[in-house]
Amino acid sequence: MSKFSDFVTEKKINPLRVLAASAKLEKLRPEDRAIRLARRNKGEKKEGEAPAGKPRSGRPVTQRAIDAAMQGKDLTGPQKTRLLRAVNRVLEQRKQEPIDLRALF
């Protein structure tokens, strides 16, 4: 197995909860769309202050990525980060300490 699958079974985390948490965390919101619009219109100078920051990706963790993580297959960096954020969200809901990337993968 893998570190991820061992951690999930040890903490008794349902992979479906990870999917749901990721979908909620990564969903695009109006402020994210405003940031993207400001980046697109960067050349045009307007009086309003452009929102700063980095928008959410809009791409949640998929079942396929969770299956690959459970089997110990290779994942891309963004996939690992999304899985980490979703797992930490589930742990936060259970009032447990968040973990870091090296402990999970």
C-alpha positions as a Markdown table, in Angstrom:
| # | Residue | x | y | z |
|---|---|---|---|---|
| 1 | Met | 0.0 | 0.0 | 0.0 |
| 2 | Ser | 1.0 | 3.6 | 0.3 |
| 3 | Lys | 1.5 | 6.3 | 3.0 |
| 4 | Phe | -1.7 | 7.9 | 1.9 |
| 5 | Ser | -3.8 | 4.7 | 2.2 |
| 6 | Asp | -2.2 | 3.9 | 5.5 |
| 7 | Phe | -3.0 | 7.3 | 6.9 |
| 8 | Val | -6.6 | 7.2 | 5.6 |
| 9 | Thr | -7.3 | 3.8 | 7.1 |
| 10 | Glu | -5.6 | 4.8 | 10.4 |
| 11 | Lys | -7.6 | 8.0 | 10.8 |
| 12 | Lys | -10.8 | 6.2 | 9.4 |
| 13 | Ile | -11.4 | 8.8 | 6.7 |
| 14 | Asn | -13.9 | 8.0 | 4.0 |
| 15 | Pro | -12.5 | 8.8 | 0.6 |
| 16 | Leu | -16.0 | 10.2 | -0.4 |
| 17 | Arg | -15.6 | 12.8 | 2.4 |
| 18 | Val | -12.2 | 13.8 | 0.8 |
| 19 | Leu | -14.0 | 14.2 | -2.6 |
| 20 | Ala | -16.7 | 16.3 | -1.1 |
| 21 | Ala | -14.3 | 18.5 | 0.9 |
| 22 | Ser | -12.1 | 19.0 | -2.2 |
| 23 | Ala | -15.1 | 20.0 | -4.4 |
| 24 | Lys | -16.2 | 22.6 | -1.8 |
| 25 | Leu | -12.6 | 24.0 | -1.3 |
| 26 | Glu | -11.7 | 24.2 | -5.0 |
| 27 | Lys | -15.0 | 25.6 | -6.4 |
| 28 | Leu | -14.6 | 28.9 | -8.2 |
| 29 | Arg | -16.2 | 31.8 | -6.4 |
| 30 | Pro | -17.0 | 35.3 | -7.6 |
| 31 | Glu | -13.8 | 36.8 | -6.1 |
| 32 | Asp | -11.8 | 34.2 | -8.1 |
| 33 | Arg | -13.5 | 35.1 | -11.3 |
| 34 | Ala | -12.8 | 38.8 | -10.5 |
| 35 | Ile | -9.1 | 38.0 | -10.1 |
| 36 | Arg | -9.0 | 36.2 | -13.4 |
| 37 | Leu | -10.8 | 39.0 | -15.1 |
| 38 | Ala | -8.3 | 41.5 | -13.7 |
| 39 | Arg | -5.4 | 39.4 | -15.0 |
| 40 | Arg | -7.0 | 39.2 | -18.4 |
| 41 | Asn | -7.5 | 43.0 | -18.6 |
| 42 | Lys | -4.2 | 43.8 | -17.1 |
| 43 | Gly | -3.2 | 46.0 | -20.0 |
| 44 | Glu | -6.3 | 48.2 | -19.5 |
| 45 | Lys | -5.9 | 50.7 | -16.7 |
| 46 | Lys | -9.2 | 51.4 | -14.8 |
| 47 | Glu | -9.8 | 53.4 | -11.7 |
| 48 | Gly | -10.9 | 50.4 | -9.6 |
| 49 | Glu | -8.3 | 48.5 | -7.7 |
| 50 | Ala | -7.7 | 45.0 | -9.0 |
| 51 | Pro | -8.2 | 42.3 | -6.5 |
| 52 | Ala | -4.8 | 40.7 | -5.6 |
| 53 | Gly | -4.1 | 37.1 | -4.7 |
| 54 | Lys | -4.3 | 33.7 | -6.3 |
| 55 | Pro | -7.6 | 32.3 | -7.4 |
| 56 | Arg | -8.7 | 28.8 | -6.6 |
| 57 | Ser | -8.1 | 26.2 | -9.3 |
| 58 | Gly | -11.6 | 25.2 | -9.9 |
| 59 | Arg | -10.4 | 21.6 | -10.2 |
| 60 | Pro | -11.3 | 19.3 | -7.3 |
| 61 | Val | -9.7 | 15.9 | -6.5 |
| 62 | Thr | -11.2 | 13.1 | -8.7 |
| 63 | Gln | -11.9 | 9.6 | -7.7 |
| 64 | Arg | -9.2 | 8.5 | -10.1 |
| 65 | Ala | -6.6 | 10.6 | -8.3 |
| 66 | Ile | -7.7 | 9.1 | -4.9 |
| 67 | Asp | -7.5 | 5.6 | -6.3 |
| 68 | Ala | -4.0 | 6.3 | -7.7 |
| 69 | Ala | -2.9 | 7.7 | -4.3 |
| 70 | Met | -4.3 | 4.6 | -2.5 |
| 71 | Gln | -2.3 | 2.3 | -4.7 |
| 72 | Gly | 0.9 | 4.3 | -4.4 |
| 73 | Lys | 1.0 | 5.4 | -8.1 |
| 74 | Asp | 2.7 | 8.7 | -9.2 |
| 75 | Leu | 0.7 | 11.9 | -8.8 |
| 76 | Thr | 1.4 | 15.4 | -10.0 |
| 77 | Gly | 2.3 | 18.1 | -7.6 |
| 78 | Pro | -1.1 | 19.9 | -7.9 |
| 79 | Gln | -3.0 | 16.7 | -7.3 |
| 80 | Lys | -1.0 | 16.0 | -4.1 |
| 81 | Thr | -1.6 | 19.6 | -2.9 |
| 82 | Arg | -5.4 | 19.3 | -3.5 |
| 83 | Leu | -5.5 | 15.9 | -1.7 |
| 84 | Leu | -3.6 | 17.4 | 1.2 |
| 85 | Arg | -6.0 | 20.4 | 1.5 |
| 86 | Ala | -9.0 | 18.1 | 1.4 |
| 87 | Val | -7.6 | 15.7 | 4.0 |
| 88 | Asn | -6.6 | 18.6 | 6.2 |
| 89 | Arg | -10.2 | 20.0 | 5.9 |
| 90 | Val | -11.7 | 16.7 | 7.0 |
| 91 | Leu | -9.2 | 16.6 | 9.9 |
| 92 | Glu | -10.1 | 20.2 | 10.8 |
| 93 | Gln | -13.8 | 19.2 | 11.0 |
| 94 | Arg | -12.9 | 16.4 | 13.4 |
| 95 | Lys | -10.9 | 18.9 | 15.5 |
| 96 | Gln | -7.6 | 17.1 | 14.8 |
| 97 | Glu | -4.2 | 18.5 | 13.9 |
| 98 | Pro | -3.4 | 19.1 | 10.2 |
| 99 | Ile | -0.6 | 17.2 | 8.6 |
| 100 | Asp | 2.1 | 18.2 | 6.1 |
| 101 | Leu | 2.7 | 16.9 | 2.6 |
| 102 | Arg | 5.7 | 14.8 | 3.5 |
| 103 | Ala | 3.7 | 12.8 | 6.0 |
| 104 | Leu | 1.0 | 12.1 | 3.5 |
| 105 | Phe | 3.1 | 11.2 | 0.4 |
